[in-house]
Amino acid sequence: MDAAESSRGAAGARKKSWRSELVLAYQSLGVVYGEVVTSPLYVYKSAFAGGDIEHSEGNEEIYGVLSLVFWTLTLITLLKYVLVVLRADDDGEGGTFALYSLICRRVGAGLLPGAGDDLKGQRGGAALPPASSVRTALQQRRELQWLLLLFALLGTSMVIGDGVLTPAVSVLSAVSGLKLSMVDEQHQYVLLPVTCVILVGLFALQHYGTHRVGFLFAPIICLWLLCISIIGVYNIIYWNPHVYKALSPYYMYRFLQKTQYGGWMSLGGILLCVTGSEAMYADLGHFSQSSIKLAFTMVVYPSLILAYMGQAAYISRHHSFEKNHHIGFYVSVPEKIRWPVLGIAILAAVVGSQAVITGTFSVIKQCCSLNCFPRVKIVHTSSTVHGQIYIPEINWILMLLCLALTIGFRDTKHMANAQGLAVITVMIVTTCLMSLVIILCWNKNIVFALSFLLFFGAIEAIYFSASLVKFHEGAWVPIILSFIFLMVMCVWHYGTAKKYEFDVENKVSISWLLNLGPSLGIVRVRGIGLIHTDLISGIPAIFSHFVTNLPAFHQVLVFLCIKSVSVPHVQPEERFLVGRIGLRQYSLYRVVVRYGYRDVQQDSLEFEKTLVSSIAEFIRSGDSDLNGHLDGSDSPYEKLSVISKGLPFQKDGEPEASPESSTPTETNPKLVSSKSRRVRFVLPENAQMNSEVRSELQELTEAREAGMTFIMGRSYMRAKSGSSMIKRIAINFIYEFLMRNSRSPAYAANVPHVSTLEGIIGACRCRSWIHEVCIVFSLYSCV
């Protein structure tokens, strides 16, 4: 009986698992595949638009294009992405930066400063791969590390460029169906305004978030796929039932043999059939591998093949088009249902654009978290799905660029050339990074990696050359856009890295702190002082300025380092690292708080509570009782311990009547109160503490009641007069401009700025840099 019940329970679990996977697969249709399923709108039109090939009576051209579309979609999207690349997830996340993060953490060759490489050796407890020549070269040669980072940034900048081009191409292609119902004099005054209105409305709705309209996405895409499948089947049966023969690779050979240079030039348009394939990998964190694979293989892939075959079947029986660029999707749609199909196509184009815009937001958030992009405002539009975000500055920049391209080009020919180059560049970057993952992370033989690189790299190189040769016909757009974004990311990362190097080289030694005595040479006042720093070891140079210039400091000082690490998520039990600086009577602590590039930082009140309770747990447990010490430096006074769970707080039932204490510790800082509740930490029942630990906890409790002071340093950099022209331009103009126009750090945005004092207190010269230290006091209100 027990065995039968166990068997029924296992069957029920499997049934529930499959049900959840089917639900995820259905939801992924509206988020992941919006771009790739709208490609039938413009693939054939783009292939014939350049005048490189002509639609002849023998149908060799249309059959060859169909064969190329089929095998490109099968080899690149199905074989490469669905069967191989989707397996290279970084803790469930995908995308260019996920591959870069995966390689850096497994090899230890990252250039981005952070504490992320200390995450328990790390994800999944997997051991590092065995030593190899590739791994050794990446670890020892800094120029290869820079090349790897530049390669990842190149792919990221092209993704951003695709976020500009895809909405313009998709919406304009969908609206172009109006041409068939209007004379030339009418549609030239209608298409452009309608497209611009739809684009403005699309970007204006972004601040509502995809979770508000997400329930509409999947039904629209399902209706669109059903529509193009039925139309495809109808055209195949009615016009050319033998069109399936064109799926043979032989027709590719016949096509290239007849068209030669013209056929090679048309590959830039044929490439658009796989646009959106990268979105399957980039949106991996929103869904699961099995759900994305299920949706593509069972629904998306068959529907696209039927749609392309149906278009080819119709075109093969019609040779009276006025111009080759009129060969498009709408000519194959029966006239009776053309208007409903037009409406569905416009909705599907909007959904596809929405997906790529959201993906652009996610990519830029990853770059910001890893100090590769200026800080921008990130609004989380969903309380449950952290990947759904909105970035106002980027949204309006994308809108302006989309409108500029649409008005400037006025047709899809040049924009399709630009989109093709952006898409194939991202694919080449993914192929190269994936080859390194096969060797370094999957521990496969180098033969497998080279086979993957040569096979897919050769295919993509051919498409890349065909797209690049159309530089003067629109392909210059993604190159210019990617160059601008790449320059911004490189300059920002370089300047941020130099600031971090300066802080490391000029940090104060522990021996200097020991010579100050228990009082640190100043008067200690009530409260907790949080000194924000980028250092995870040593005393920041700014602290020496504080001690020298300020007459008093807080009874408890915490050197707080908030790090964004190159992993998607940091588990709560791994988030806080706590250590002591100097002797116990100093009451100096170091806390490193780690966030993944997809984590959401806590609000100020919740963060303060968790921070203080983690310090209390560190005090209660003692250095010898905590496992997993992480050395912050060579000094025995600095040992960072992972605090999995802090001591809980407990308030007294009655407000304190004493007039001396007037700090509300667990209330909104904007409220003003004359009374407070005394807080204390709840200790385990079997806890045994000596007098020193009890006294230290009591001091921390009193400091918590007195309030917190946030102390942040603001840096200014200038290149030395003898620096090169490139360095002076990069730092004095570009980096300084980005600094002035970027947002404050995420933690600074959550600080309650009630009273602020700002002033320059010193300047230090480091190599070719002048580093000016500016202190900012953001006082926590105590009234």
Beta strands, then each sheet from edge to edge (+ up, - down):
strand 1: 379-380
strand 2: 389-390
strand 3: 523-532
strand 4: 552-565
strand 5: 576-580
strand 6: 588-596
strand 7: 630-631
strand 8: 639-643
strand 9: 649-651
strand 10: 679-681
strand 11: 708-719
strand 12: 755-766
strand 13: 769-779
sheet 1: 1+ 2-
sheet 2: 7+ 8- 5+ 6- 4- 3- 11- 13+ 12-
sheet 3: 9+ 10-
end
